[in-house]
Amino acid sequence: MNIIKIVLYSILFTSICIFPACDRLDMYDIASGKSRTAYAISYDGVNYKLIIANVNYLKIFNITPGFTNTPGGISVSQRGSIIVYDASSTILIQNDLQTWAPVAPTPNDPNVLGFNDSFVCFDTTSLYINQLSETFTWLTTIGSFPANTLGIFKGNNYEIYVVEPDGTNVNIYTMNNPTTPIFTAILGISINNPFGGFKTKNYFYLWYTNTVNSIFRITPTSTTTLNSTTAVGNSLIDVTVTDDDNVFAIVTETGTYQLKHIISDNNYPAILNFGSIGNFNIDSLDDRHIVIASSGNTSGYNGLFIYDVDDNKIVKHITSTDVIALYVLR
């Protein structure tokens, strides 16, 4: 089935010569640079802010929220539209980049990806990909995928991939073809949700939350398990991959949250120790910078910051306020 062509946001671009729209154009033009851009929501218990940042760019906007519950996620389309979603609604940003309005029900899955001028998520009940339509509903558009399908992830090539475990193998599909996988990876273990995926120029990556035998570097003909015999820590929280195929993970170990470089089995040097309290997410911006979002931390690592993995230092601590949602535009 062809993807429904959607023109969701013409209202957002009707006055591109006024300041907010010109600011928007400047904001999204940075996506063509070497560093991808992080979009985040911070919350201090009273006020919400939209943060847009990469290595060389930073904008922070006060938000007049259209949501009544704490947002569970944020997503950005390749055309520059931004949504957040809470337990009841999908909320769309307005022209001023500060006012948000509910436009649709909440998505069926918290992993919402920007795709062209729209947004998609995988519905594990219907086994279809849902897409936000021009009438502001989540339409069932592409499927049906196999019954074991876990969900979707987005590659650095803008393509969206679908992951289906098949025993101890995994079938990888493109979003447009729910019947024929592009290849099957032999993992030697059955993975489950929650999972994550990346696609760099050279490899596919999959991971799930086991601490051992759970981080995979994949080509169509081979699989390397980066933690095949030795646990990366006491728990595995999140994983990201830089453009030059370096893998980093947030783990807990001996009661603290740590950032580790996952090089090969039993070779996981710790880079940062975040202390014993907090909630953390990470993503990659380019071949040497990762972005770390956190909330509830009391050891100096709360908020949003960019870390240079080559120089081993934080190069931009953007806010110390709780960051409750993070999305990196690919």
N, C-alpha and C positions, 0 to 999 in steps of 0.2 A: 504494500500500500504506500502511495506517495505521501510524504510529509505535507500536512496542511500548511499552505502558505498563509501567513498571518501578518496583518498590518495592525499591530496593537497600539502603537504609541504615537500616531501622527499628532495628537494633541500636544505632545511634549516638544515638538519641533516647529511649532507655528510661528514662533517669534525668536529665531535664533540670533538676531542682532541685538537683543536686549542683554543686559549683563548676565542674568542667570544662565541663559542659553549659551552665551559665548563662553562663560565659565565652564559649562558642561562640555562644549566642544574642546576646550583646552584640556579638560580633565580626561577625556577619553582619547585624545590624540596621543597621550603617553603610552597607550596600549601598543603602539607600533614600535616602541623602543625596545631595548634589550631586556629591561626589567619588567616583568609582569606587575600588575597593580593589585593591591589588597584592598578590599572593601570590608569595613567592620562596623559594628554597632557597639557603642559603649553606653553604660548605664550606671549612674551614681546613686541609684535609689529614688531619684526624683526626675532627673533629666536624661534624655537620650541624645546621642550625637552620632552622626554619620561620619566616618573617617575614611578617607581615600588616600592611599599612600603607596609609594614605592621608594627605591633607593634615593631618587632625585626629586621627589614630588610629595607634597602633603597638602591636603585640604581637609578642614573639619567644619561640619555644618551642624548647628543646633536643629533638632527635629521637633516639629509639632506632630506627635504621633497620631496615627489613625488606628492604633491597635489598643486593645484593652488588656491583653495578656502579654507576658514577657515574650519577645520574639524567640522562635526556635531556630531561625536560620535567615540567611540573606543570600540572594543570587543576583547575578548581573548578566544581561545578554550581550552578545557581541556588538549590538547596535547601541549599547549604552543605557538601556533601561534597567532600573533597579527595583527589586521587590524584596520585602521581608514577609515572613509568615509566622503567625502565632497559632495557638491551639484552635482557633475558630476561623481565621481569615487569611487571605493573601492580600497584602497591602502594597500599593504602587506609589512610587515617589512622584511628586508633581514637579512642575517646571522650575520652581525656586530651589529645588534640592533640599527643602526643609519641611514641606508639608506632605503628609502621607495620607492616602485614602484607601479604605478597604474596597476591593474590586471583585473578589472571588472567594469561594470557600477555601479552607486550608488544603494544601496538597495532600495526596494520599501517602506520600513518603517524605521524610525530612531531607533527603538528598535531592535537591532541586538544582538542575544545571541550566545555565544560559546556553541557548542554541540559536544562532542567527539572530532574528528579532523577537524571539520568544523564549519560553522556558519549558523544560520537560522533567518528568520524574517517572520512576518505575512503580507500577501498582502491583505488589506481590500477590494480591487477591485475584485480579483479572488477568495478570500476566501480560498486560499491555503497557506500553509507554503512554503516559498522559501528557497532553500539551495544553498550555494556557491559550485559550482561543480568543478571537477578536470580540466575542460576546462575554469575555471574562468568566469562563467556566473551564474546569479541567476536563478536556475531552479525551476519550479513549481513541487513540489514533493509530498506533502501530503495534502489531502483535499477530497472533498470540505466541509468546515465547514458551519454551519448555517449562514443565511444572516445577523444576528445581531451581529456576533462575533466581539469583540473589539480588541483582540490581545493575546499576550502570555506573560508569566513570568516564571522564573526559580526558583525552590525550592532549599533548601540547600541539598536535596537528589539527585541533578543533574537532576532531572526530569523536563521536560518542560510542562507547563500546559496552556490550552486554555480557554478563558473566553467568555461566550456567555450570555448576558442578555436575560431573558425571562419574559417580564413584570416586576414585582417587585421581581422576583427571578433571580438567576444566575446559569447557568449550567457550571460545571467545567469538562473539557475533558483532557485526556492525548494527547500528540502530535500524537501518533500512531493510535488513534481511533477517527475519526471525526464524528462518527454517534451515539455513546453511551456515555453520560457523566458518570463520575465516581460517581458524586453525584450532587444534586441540593440544593443550599443554598437559604433560604428564607430571603431576605433583607428587604422587605417592601418598597423598593424604586427602581426606575429604574436608573442604573448608565450608564455613557457614558465615552467617551474619553475626555481628557487623564486620564488613570487609571494606577494603579500600583498593583503589587501582590508580596507576599512572602509566603514561605512554611517553617515553622520550624518543629522541631520534633513533636510538639504537635498540631499545628494549621495551618490553612490557613489564610492569611490576604489579604483583598482587600481594596483599597482606590481610591477615585477620588477627583476632586478639589473643590467640595462644602466644605464650612467651617463647616457645620452641617450635621449630619446623613450621614456620608461619609467614616468613617474608621471602618472596620468590622473585627472581630475575628471570625473565622468560623471553625466548625467541620462538618462532614457529617450529623450530627443530630441537630445542633444548631448554632445560630448566635448571637453574642454580638456586638452591635453598641457602640463604645467607645465614640462617640460624638453625642448621639441620640437627645438631646434637646438644647445643648448650643454650640455656635460656638467656634472653637478653636482659632479664630483670625479674622482679616478682610479678609485675603486670605490664602489659603493653598497651599504651594509651593511644598513640597516634604515630603515623609514619609519613614522611615526605621524601621526594627524590629530586635532586637538583638536575639541571639540564645536562651536566656532564656525568650523570649516573652515580652520584654519591648519595647514599641512603642515610637518613637521620631519623631517630625515633625518640619520642617521649616515653619514658618507662618509670615505674616505681622500683626502688631498690633500697633495702635497709631503712624503710620508712620515709624516704625522700623521693621527690620527683626529679628526674635527671634527663638531660638531653644527651643522647649517645650517637656516635658515628658507627653505623652498622657496616663494617668492612667485609667481613667473612665470618664463617662459623667460629665462635669463641674469640672474636676480635672486635670488641665493642667499646672502644675508649669513651669514657664519660667526658663531656665538654663543659656542661653547666650543671650545677646543682641548684634547684629552685626552692629547696626547703620542703617542709612536710605537708603544706596546705595549698590547695588550689585546684582549678580546673584548667586544662591546657589543650590547645590545638596548634598544629603547625602546618605550614605549606611552603612551597618553594617559589621564589621570584625569578631566579635565573640560575647560572652555573655556580654562584658563590654566595647567594643571599637567601636566607629563609626568614619567614615571618612567623612570630610566635604570639598567640593570643592567650590571655589568661584572665581568670577572675578568682577572687577570694584568696589571693596569695598575700602573705605578710612578710616575705623575705626579700623584698626589693625587686621582684620580677612580676608584679601585677600589671595588667593592661595590654599594651601592644608594642612590640619592638621588633626591629630588623637585626638579624645576626649575620655577620660576615664569617663564613666557615673557613675561608682561606686565612684571614687575619686573626681568627678566633676572638672576636670581640663584638659587642653590641655597637652598631654604628648609628642607630636611631631608636631612642626610647620615646615613642610617640605620645603615649598617655599612661598614667598610673591608675586610671579609673578602670573598673571591671569592663572587660570586653566580652560580650555574650554571644556574638555571632561573627563569623569570618568567612570570606569567600575570595578566592584569587581568580581573576578573569583569565581564561585560556581561550 
